[in-house]
């Protein structure tokens, strides 16, 4: 084997993780200050390390060569591209000049079109809303990262709910060395944000931060932002016109305490109640300047591969984001902006195409959620007769050659949906496996979520996202996040395999 160059050896010594291939997730990184992640994020890091890489070390003769049965993926259902986005991108590539660099903020005409959409959807600014309130990014993940660069300092706190989108928790700590803290959601609050608890948590964190950093820095770190996911990821709870008072209370708490609301509405167009989509915080003029809205095309418009995101905020925030984009990548890709404007404009054609596109998609998402419920809690749990008959037919068609159909229709003993967590949007569901604790099979005792995950992988090559990976607030429960975005036959296969292996536990 030839000796590697000294230059490459130096890089490997500086970052040993680069020496070795990994089969699953790339390295999750470190805090910007080189220190260990905060306790809440460290727990998520450990869980994702097992899910993303360590599981592959458990492969045995039973599962080697099988395709992974991943119920933990984050991609949406396979759908066509939203027609207007596709047409706009093809037309632009075919007939327009792409020889010039676009603006750092993104195509100006596209942003002007989006302004009209925002106004129609109820956004209100204290001043005239204009294209300078909008900027395009390469995904909402990049948007969140850049927002951190603009609003947060080292050791400032970003407050997120628990449960949450686990991978977002790394961003503030990697990006600027901020700290992530958790606001636990509660079944007693119907899994909504409780404004009183939110304010108490902000005050508590700020007090501890002031005591910890007193005299050590030339500023006092504090809670600078609350990540408000609406619809919520992964619970699928929606705050809409029926919850306007609650949203105003959240907005008021954050405004009063000098805390930005980062309003993540990327799942908005997957709301099941088509007459009551989630209500953006920026629809209240009072909170517009204190709100940074994120959205994009990945989850709803069949364009996850395009990585197209958008931020709406006060012009000062947008200027900071534009500066960062200019200094790191010069300008935003032009196709992202064209696609965003095709999806988010105020034309009657857009709204006509929108209904034609989303009505069947939402119908299928709702069906697959009912299919998952039947596979977990039994066919008898499905109230609608026609849906129950369709699910029974699907199970017979897709499962008869591989599984005991009777077992599948009965559901999985000792497993159920987390109480009061039936989603109102999106494609995730939270399952409660707590009743399996203490049971065992093939030498594996289920005493933790990690043991459960290892057992299912060793048995049937099944992967789920653990409650630990999403800051699930009750550590006494064994929780898994699963997706409903799989094709019907895949969903039946993967949950059927879960049924088969969990029935072996005694």
Secondary structure, 3 states (H helix, E strand, C coil): CCCCCHHHHHHHHHCHHHHCCCCCCCCCCCCCCCCCCCHHHHHHHHHHHHHHCHHHHHCCCCCCCCCCEECCCCCCCCCCCCHHHHHHHHHHHHHCCCCCCCCCCCCHHHHHHHHHHHHHCCCCCCCCCCHHHEEEECHHHHHHHHHHHHHCCCCCEEEEEECCCHHHHHHHHHHHCCEEEEEECCHHHCCCCCHHHHHHHHHHHHHHHHHHHCCCCCCCCCEEEEEEECCCCCCCCCCCHHHHHHHHHHHHHHHHCCCEEEEECCCHHHECCCCCCCCCHHHCHHHCCCEEEEEECCCCCCCHHHCCEEEECCHHHHHHHHHHHHHHHCCCCHHHHHHHHHHCCCCHHHHHHHHHHHHHHHHHHHHHHHHHHHHHHCHHHCCCHHHHHHHHHHHHHHHCCCCCHHHHHHCCCCCEECCCCCCCECCEEEEECHHHCCCEECCEECCCHHHHHHHHHHHHCEECEEHHHHCCCCCCCCEEEEECCCCHHHHHHHHHHHHHHHCCCC
